Amino acid sequence: MKTRSDPRHQRRTKIIQHLFSSSFQNKPDPLVTDLWKQLPQIDPLIAAAAPEWPIDKLNPIDLAILRLAVYELTVDKKAPYKVIIDEAIELAKEYGGAHSPAFINGALGHIIKSHMNPNLKSAILNFLADEFKKDLATVTPDLNFTTDLDLTEQNVSDLLQRLQDSLNVILPEDKLAQILTVGDLINALEQDSEPDSPPS
């Protein structure tokens, strides 16, 4: 997580402030015009992730944070999803209510799981098919990196790093040593995208 003095964090702070004020005018100010144009695609994802809270009933600051995060996840795609979620939770702690961080975490976790993961799984399989010059149909979850693909432990590590760089994802450090097959890789990323349980 970046510190509050980090320029990217400060930029996100400014954007959610402008999204917040724009929501009351129902029109964007210049800083968020591009993001605002994407609301017809962004807001349905938010609504599906939190069906008990219609868009017009959401806390306006929570909505601004979610809109920025979903824009970054689905349109901008420049930051790894873990960074986007961590930043959104930090913004919720700074500007939202007591329940905002857990709500934001749960909603974004749902969006990652339902909207991003199918695309991520497909992207992983395509990456590996291209990497090993294989027919996509032959790249299955049970393929073993060291035996089926003849990789050494070091080469597996290099492959996973290239995959992270290519797909803009972050593999959890504690699971790297456990990734032996394509299925392990997919599971590690799927499990890491599940939201943490809110505190009781």
C-alpha positions as CSV (number, residue, x, y, z in Angstrom):
1,M,0.0,0.0,0.0
2,K,1.3,3.4,-0.9
3,T,1.6,6.2,1.7
4,R,-0.8,9.1,1.7
5,S,2.0,11.3,0.4
6,D,2.4,9.1,-2.7
7,P,1.5,11.1,-5.8
8,R,-0.7,8.3,-7.2
9,H,-2.6,8.2,-3.9
10,Q,-3.0,11.9,-3.9
11,R,-4.3,11.8,-7.5
12,R,-6.9,9.1,-6.6
13,T,-7.9,11.3,-3.6
14,K,-8.5,14.2,-5.9
15,I,-10.4,12.1,-8.4
16,I,-12.8,10.7,-5.8
17,Q,-13.4,14.3,-4.5
18,H,-14.3,15.4,-8.0
19,L,-16.5,12.3,-8.5
20,F,-18.2,13.0,-5.2
21,S,-19.0,16.7,-6.1
22,S,-20.0,15.8,-9.7
23,S,-22.6,13.2,-8.4
24,F,-24.5,16.1,-6.8
25,Q,-24.5,18.1,-10.0
26,N,-25.2,15.0,-12.1
27,K,-22.5,16.1,-14.5
28,P,-18.8,15.7,-14.5
29,D,-16.2,18.4,-13.9
30,P,-13.3,18.3,-16.4
31,L,-11.0,16.1,-14.2
32,V,-13.4,13.2,-14.4
33,T,-15.0,13.6,-17.8
34,D,-13.4,10.4,-19.3
35,L,-14.3,8.3,-16.3
36,W,-17.9,9.7,-16.2
37,K,-18.4,8.6,-19.8
38,Q,-17.8,5.0,-18.7
39,L,-20.5,5.1,-15.9
40,P,-23.0,3.2,-18.1
41,Q,-20.6,0.3,-18.0
42,I,-19.3,0.9,-14.4
43,D,-22.5,1.4,-12.5
44,P,-24.1,-1.9,-13.5
45,L,-21.1,-3.8,-12.1
46,I,-21.3,-1.9,-8.8
47,A,-25.1,-2.6,-8.7
48,A,-24.6,-6.3,-9.3
49,A,-21.8,-6.4,-6.6
50,A,-24.0,-4.8,-4.0
51,P,-27.7,-5.6,-4.9
52,E,-29.0,-4.7,-1.5
53,W,-27.8,-1.1,-2.1
54,P,-29.2,0.6,-5.3
55,I,-26.8,3.1,-6.8
56,D,-28.9,6.1,-5.7
57,K,-29.0,4.8,-2.1
58,L,-25.2,4.3,-1.8
59,N,-23.2,6.6,0.4
60,P,-21.9,9.1,-2.2
61,I,-18.3,8.8,-1.1
62,D,-18.4,5.0,-1.2
63,L,-19.9,5.3,-4.7
64,A,-17.1,7.7,-5.8
65,I,-14.5,5.3,-4.5
66,L,-16.1,2.3,-6.2
67,R,-16.5,4.1,-9.5
68,L,-12.8,5.0,-9.5
69,A,-11.7,1.5,-8.6
70,V,-14.0,-0.2,-11.1
71,Y,-12.8,2.2,-13.8
72,E,-9.2,1.3,-12.9
73,L,-10.0,-2.4,-12.9
74,T,-12.1,-2.6,-16.1
75,V,-11.1,0.3,-18.3
76,D,-7.7,1.8,-17.3
77,K,-6.1,-1.5,-16.4
78,K,-2.7,0.1,-15.6
79,A,-2.4,-1.0,-12.0
80,P,-2.5,-4.6,-10.6
81,Y,-6.0,-5.4,-9.1
82,K,-4.5,-5.9,-5.6
83,V,-3.1,-2.4,-5.7
84,I,-6.4,-0.9,-6.8
85,I,-8.3,-2.7,-4.1
86,D,-5.8,-1.8,-1.4
87,E,-6.0,1.9,-2.5
88,A,-9.8,1.8,-2.5
89,I,-9.9,0.4,1.0
90,E,-7.4,3.1,2.2
91,L,-9.5,5.8,0.6
92,A,-12.6,4.3,2.4
93,K,-10.7,4.4,5.7
94,E,-9.8,8.1,5.1
95,Y,-13.1,9.4,3.8
96,G,-15.9,6.8,4.3
97,G,-17.8,5.7,7.3
98,A,-17.0,2.9,9.8
99,H,-18.4,0.2,7.6
100,S,-17.0,1.6,4.3
101,P,-13.7,-0.3,4.1
102,A,-15.4,-3.7,4.6
103,F,-18.2,-2.7,2.1
104,I,-15.7,-1.5,-0.5
105,N,-13.6,-4.7,-0.1
106,G,-16.5,-7.0,-0.4
107,A,-18.0,-5.2,-3.5
108,L,-14.7,-5.1,-5.3
109,G,-13.9,-8.7,-4.4
110,H,-17.3,-9.7,-5.9
111,I,-16.5,-7.8,-9.1
112,I,-13.1,-9.4,-9.4
113,K,-14.5,-12.8,-8.9
114,S,-17.5,-12.5,-11.2
115,H,-16.3,-10.1,-13.9
116,M,-12.5,-10.3,-14.0
117,N,-11.6,-13.9,-13.2
118,P,-13.1,-15.6,-16.3
119,N,-11.1,-13.1,-18.4
120,L,-8.0,-13.7,-16.3
121,K,-8.2,-17.5,-16.6
122,S,-8.5,-17.1,-20.4
123,A,-5.6,-14.7,-20.4
124,I,-3.4,-17.1,-18.4
125,L,-4.2,-20.0,-20.8
126,N,-3.5,-17.8,-23.8
127,F,-0.3,-16.5,-22.4
128,L,1.0,-20.1,-21.7
129,A,-0.1,-21.3,-25.1
130,D,1.9,-18.5,-26.7
131,E,4.8,-19.0,-24.4
132,F,5.2,-22.7,-25.1
133,K,4.0,-22.5,-28.8
134,K,1.2,-24.9,-28.0
135,D,-2.3,-25.3,-29.3
136,L,-4.6,-23.5,-26.8
137,A,-6.7,-26.6,-26.4
138,T,-3.7,-28.5,-25.1
139,V,-3.0,-26.0,-22.3
140,T,-5.1,-27.5,-19.5
141,P,-5.1,-27.0,-15.7
142,D,-3.4,-30.4,-15.1
143,L,-0.3,-29.5,-17.1
144,N,2.7,-29.6,-14.8
145,F,5.4,-27.0,-15.2
146,T,8.4,-29.1,-14.4
147,T,7.5,-32.4,-16.0
148,D,5.0,-31.7,-18.8
149,L,6.7,-28.4,-19.8
150,D,10.2,-29.4,-18.8
151,L,11.0,-26.3,-16.7
152,T,13.5,-26.1,-13.9
153,E,12.4,-24.4,-10.7
154,Q,14.3,-21.2,-11.8
155,N,12.6,-21.2,-15.1
156,V,9.1,-21.6,-13.5
157,S,10.0,-18.5,-11.4
158,D,11.0,-16.6,-14.5
159,L,7.8,-17.7,-16.3
160,L,5.6,-16.5,-13.4
161,Q,7.4,-13.2,-13.3
162,R,6.8,-12.7,-17.1
163,L,3.2,-13.7,-16.6
164,Q,2.7,-11.1,-13.8
165,D,4.3,-8.4,-16.0
166,S,2.3,-9.4,-19.1
167,L,-1.1,-9.7,-17.4
168,N,-0.6,-6.9,-14.8
169,V,-1.4,-9.2,-11.9
170,I,0.4,-10.0,-8.6
171,L,0.8,-13.6,-7.4
172,P,0.7,-13.9,-3.6
173,E,4.3,-14.5,-2.4
174,D,3.3,-17.2,0.1
175,K,1.8,-19.3,-2.7
176,L,4.6,-19.1,-5.3
177,A,6.4,-22.2,-4.1
178,Q,3.1,-24.2,-4.2
179,I,2.5,-23.4,-7.9
180,L,3.4,-26.6,-9.8
181,T,0.6,-26.8,-12.4
182,V,-1.5,-24.5,-14.5
183,G,-4.4,-25.2,-12.2
184,D,-2.4,-24.2,-9.2
185,L,-1.6,-20.9,-10.9
186,I,-5.3,-20.2,-11.7
187,N,-6.4,-21.2,-8.2
188,A,-3.8,-19.0,-6.6
189,L,-5.0,-15.9,-8.5
190,E,-8.7,-16.8,-8.0
191,Q,-8.3,-17.3,-4.2
192,D,-6.3,-14.1,-3.9
193,S,-9.2,-12.2,-5.5
194,E,-11.8,-13.3,-3.0
195,P,-12.7,-10.6,-0.5
196,D,-11.7,-10.8,3.1
197,S,-14.5,-11.5,5.5
198,P,-15.6,-8.2,7.2
199,P,-14.9,-8.0,10.9
200,S,-17.7,-9.3,13.1
